[in-house]
Amino acid sequence: MPPLEEKDLRIEIPAGVNARKFDAESHGFMKAVDFIIEEKNRIIFVEFKDPDNPESEPKDKEKFADKFITGEKDSDLYYKYRDSFLYEWASGRIDDSKKHIYCVLVSLESLDAPLLMARSDVLKKKLPVGIPQNTSWKKTIADGCVVFNIKSWNKSFPQYQVSRISASTPIRPTP
């Protein structure tokens, strides 16, 4: 399968894996994650945020970083997942036998492991992950949620490597 791209980031998809660019479709008033990857036992909803994009202005990168770290971006992130999950559920494409995982990749190299874990924990509570106590829910909205930078993503998902498109060296034909 050809790689999927979002702005200056590319994710490699191995042959035989069902993956698609989700935010390319029209979802009306609903927000959408960038990609959906369906594996045998899980569906991975993927959102890319690329403030380290070489075309980004330094002030925009700093502004995004501040808003992300302080939680001002949280509502945008959890609504993207909730709306995408609901859209897929209403379309009959949610398989209840599979785990539903939300992965957010933020291309800030400055994000360290404790900060990634802290942002993951906040999003898990807001989605919510699992079945909340004191509810009559029988099903989960999300079974997991993790925030990554590119390095931690590539370590956790070696089968779905992410790279920067602008850093790719074009292959030139031999004369």
C-alpha positions as CSV (number, residue, x, y, z in Angstrom):
1,M,0.0,0.0,0.0
2,P,1.3,3.5,-0.8
3,P,2.2,5.6,2.2
4,L,-0.3,8.1,3.6
5,E,0.6,11.7,3.9
6,E,-0.5,14.7,5.9
7,K,1.3,18.0,5.1
8,D,5.0,17.2,5.5
9,L,4.6,13.9,7.3
10,R,4.4,10.5,5.7
11,I,3.4,7.2,7.4
12,E,4.4,3.9,5.8
13,I,1.7,1.3,5.5
14,P,2.7,-2.3,5.0
15,A,1.0,-4.4,2.3
16,G,-2.1,-6.1,3.5
17,V,-3.0,-3.4,6.1
18,N,-6.3,-1.6,5.6
19,A,-5.6,2.1,6.1
20,R,-7.1,5.3,4.7
21,K,-6.8,9.0,4.9
22,F,-10.0,9.9,6.9
23,D,-10.0,13.7,6.9
24,A,-10.0,13.8,3.1
25,E,-13.6,12.7,3.2
26,S,-16.5,15.1,3.9
27,H,-17.8,14.7,7.4
28,G,-20.2,17.6,7.5
29,F,-20.0,19.4,10.8
30,M,-18.0,16.7,12.4
31,K,-14.2,16.8,13.1
32,A,-12.0,14.1,11.7
33,V,-8.8,12.4,12.6
34,D,-6.2,12.2,9.8
35,F,-6.0,8.4,9.3
36,I,-7.7,5.2,10.3
37,I,-5.7,2.0,10.3
38,E,-7.5,-1.3,10.8
39,E,-5.6,-4.3,12.0
40,K,-6.8,-7.8,12.9
41,N,-7.5,-7.0,16.5
42,R,-7.6,-3.2,16.7
43,I,-8.6,0.0,14.9
44,I,-6.1,2.9,15.3
45,F,-7.4,6.4,14.9
46,V,-4.4,8.7,14.1
47,E,-4.1,12.4,14.4
48,F,-1.0,14.2,13.2
49,K,0.0,17.7,14.5
50,D,3.0,19.1,12.8
51,P,4.3,22.3,14.4
52,D,7.9,21.3,13.5
53,N,7.0,21.5,9.8
54,P,9.9,23.3,8.1
55,E,7.4,25.7,6.5
56,S,5.9,26.7,9.9
57,E,6.8,30.1,11.4
58,P,8.8,29.9,14.6
59,K,6.2,32.0,16.4
60,D,3.5,29.6,15.3
61,K,5.5,26.6,16.5
62,E,5.9,28.3,19.9
63,K,2.2,29.2,20.1
64,F,1.2,25.6,19.3
65,A,3.6,24.2,21.8
66,D,2.3,26.5,24.6
67,K,-1.3,25.7,23.8
68,F,-0.6,21.9,23.6
69,I,1.4,21.8,26.9
70,T,-1.2,23.9,28.8
71,G,-4.1,21.8,27.5
72,E,-5.7,24.4,25.3
73,K,-5.6,22.0,22.4
74,D,-7.3,19.2,24.3
75,S,-10.8,19.9,23.2
76,D,-9.8,19.9,19.5
77,L,-8.0,16.6,20.0
78,Y,-10.7,14.7,21.9
79,Y,-13.5,16.0,19.6
80,K,-11.5,14.8,16.6
81,Y,-11.5,11.3,18.0
82,R,-15.1,11.3,19.3
83,D,-16.5,12.6,16.1
84,S,-14.5,10.2,14.0
85,F,-15.5,7.2,16.2
86,L,-19.2,8.3,16.1
87,Y,-19.0,8.8,12.3
88,E,-17.5,5.3,11.8
89,W,-20.0,3.7,14.2
90,A,-23.0,5.3,12.5
91,S,-21.6,4.2,9.2
92,G,-21.4,0.6,10.4
93,R,-17.7,0.4,10.2
94,I,-16.9,-0.1,13.9
95,D,-16.2,-3.7,14.8
96,D,-16.9,-4.2,18.5
97,S,-14.6,-7.2,18.7
98,K,-11.6,-4.9,18.0
99,K,-9.9,-2.5,20.4
100,H,-10.3,1.2,19.4
101,I,-7.1,3.2,20.0
102,Y,-6.5,6.9,19.6
103,C,-3.0,8.0,18.7
104,V,-1.9,11.6,18.5
105,L,1.5,12.3,17.0
106,V,2.9,15.8,17.7
107,S,6.0,16.6,15.8
108,L,7.6,18.6,18.6
109,E,11.1,17.2,19.2
110,S,11.1,19.0,22.6
111,L,8.3,16.8,24.0
112,D,9.9,14.4,26.5
113,A,8.5,11.1,27.8
114,P,7.0,12.6,31.0
115,L,5.2,15.3,29.1
116,L,3.9,12.8,26.5
117,M,2.6,10.6,29.3
118,A,1.0,13.6,31.1
119,R,-0.8,14.7,27.9
120,S,-1.9,11.1,27.2
121,D,-3.4,10.8,30.7
122,V,-5.4,14.0,30.3
123,L,-6.8,12.8,27.0
124,K,-7.6,9.4,28.4
125,K,-9.8,11.0,31.0
126,K,-11.5,13.3,28.6
127,L,-12.4,10.7,25.9
128,P,-13.0,8.6,28.2
129,V,-10.9,5.5,27.9
130,G,-12.7,2.3,29.1
131,I,-16.1,2.3,30.7
132,P,-16.6,5.2,33.2
133,Q,-17.7,4.3,36.7
134,N,-21.3,4.9,37.7
135,T,-22.6,4.7,34.1
136,S,-24.8,2.2,32.4
137,W,-22.4,1.9,29.5
138,K,-21.9,-1.5,28.0
139,K,-19.3,-0.5,25.4
140,T,-16.2,1.7,25.3
141,I,-15.6,4.7,23.2
142,A,-11.9,4.2,23.4
143,D,-9.8,1.4,24.7
144,G,-6.5,3.4,24.7
145,C,-5.1,6.8,24.0
146,V,-1.4,7.7,23.6
147,V,0.4,10.9,22.6
148,F,3.7,10.5,20.7
149,N,6.4,12.5,19.2
150,I,8.0,11.1,15.9
151,K,10.8,9.3,17.8
152,S,8.4,7.6,20.3
153,W,5.9,6.8,17.5
154,N,8.6,5.1,15.4
155,K,9.8,3.1,18.4
156,S,6.2,2.0,19.3
157,F,5.0,1.4,15.7
158,P,8.0,0.1,13.7
159,Q,5.6,-1.3,11.1
160,Y,4.2,2.2,10.5
161,Q,7.3,4.4,10.3
162,V,6.7,8.2,10.1
163,S,9.1,10.4,8.3
164,R,9.3,14.0,7.1
165,I,8.6,14.3,3.3
166,S,10.8,17.3,2.9
167,A,13.8,15.4,4.3
168,S,13.4,12.6,1.7
169,T,16.1,12.5,-0.9
170,P,14.6,12.0,-4.3
171,I,15.8,9.0,-6.2
172,R,17.4,10.1,-9.5
173,P,17.6,7.7,-12.4
174,T,21.1,6.5,-13.3
175,P,22.3,8.0,-16.6
